[in-house]
Amino acid sequence: QVRVVESGGGLVQPGGSLRLSCSVSGIDFRFYAMGWYRQAPGKQRDVVATISGSFRTNYADSVKGRFTVSRDNAKNTVYLQMNSLKPEDTAVYYCNAEYPQLRATYWGQGTQVTVSS
């Protein structure tokens, strides 16, 4: 059974920080590209950051310089460090694991991040 489980969301004030975690089981984690996506009410789901199996990273322009994605293959876990948070970062954040050569993609259930005074 494949499991993708996000954690670490919550309520934070503007300018604050949060670290999201995504723990994965049931796949060979080393070979999967991992991504963080977010969706606000009434908006489409957008990519936030990705990290490949070889640790190559990409970021949405809106979060560059503020967010950092990383992975720990020994723990089968990917992280999203979020600093200098803004109200417009408020969304449900989803973790994705993808191996296109195997036509495999898996999604977590999401974790709520709310940035408000």
N, C-alpha and C positions, 0 to 999 in steps of 0.2 A: 504494500500500500504506500503510495506516494503522499507525503505530507509536506506542506509549505505553510509555515506559521509565523506571522508577523507579531511583534511586540514592541513596546516602548512608546506608543503614542500617548497623548494626554493634552492637558490644557497648559499653555505657557504664555507669558506676556510678550509683547513685541520686543525684539532685541534679545530674547532668550534663546536657549539651546535645548535640543532633544537629540537622543541617539536611538534610532530604530534598529531592530534586529530582525532577521529572517532566518529561521532554522529549517533545514530541509532534510528529509529522510526518504529512503526508498529509491534513490537514484545514485549514480556515480557522480557525485557533486563536482569533481575536478573538471569534467568535460563539458559542463553546462555554463552558458553565459547567463548572468544574473542581471535583473533590472528592477528598478523602483519606478512605479507609476503612481499618479495621483488623479483623483476625480473629485471636483467640488460640485455641489448641487447645481443642476442645470447646465453643467459643462461636460465636455468630452473627457475621456481618460487620456492623459498625456504622459509621455515618458519624462522622467525626472533625471535619472542617471542609470548608466549601465556599466558592467564590468565583465570582461571576457574571462575565459579559463586561463588565459595568459596574462591577466591582470591589466589589460588595456581598458581605459575608462573613457566615457563620454558623458557630457552634462548638457541639460537644457540651458539656453542662454539666461533664463530667469533665475537660475540658482548657481551659476558659475561664481566661484569665489566665496560662496557661503556654505555649500554642501560638499561633503566628501563621501564617496562610496568606497568600500573596501570589502575584502573577503578573507576568511580564515578557513582554508580547505581542511585543516585538521579537525575543525569543529563543525564543518558543513554549515557554515553561517555567513551571511552577508550583512553588512551594516550600512546605515546611512546616517552620518553625523551632520546635523542641521544646526547651523549657527546664524546669528543675526536674523532671527525669524521675523517675518512680516505677516500682517493679517491676510494678505493674499496667498500665503502658503497654506491656509486652512483647507483641508481636504481629507478624504480617506486615502491612505497610502497603501498600495498593493505591491507585493513582491512577486516576481516572475522568474521562472527557471526555463531555459530554452536550449534545445539541441536540434537545430534544423535538419541535420543529416539523418536523424532518427525520426523526424516529424513529431518531435516531442515538445510539449509546452505545458507548464503547470503554473497555477495561480494560487496565491494565498487568499484568505478571507478578508484581508484589509485591517488596518488600524487607524483610528481617528486621530488626527492632529488638529487642534484648535488653537489659533494664535489670537488672543484678545486681552484687552485690559479689564 
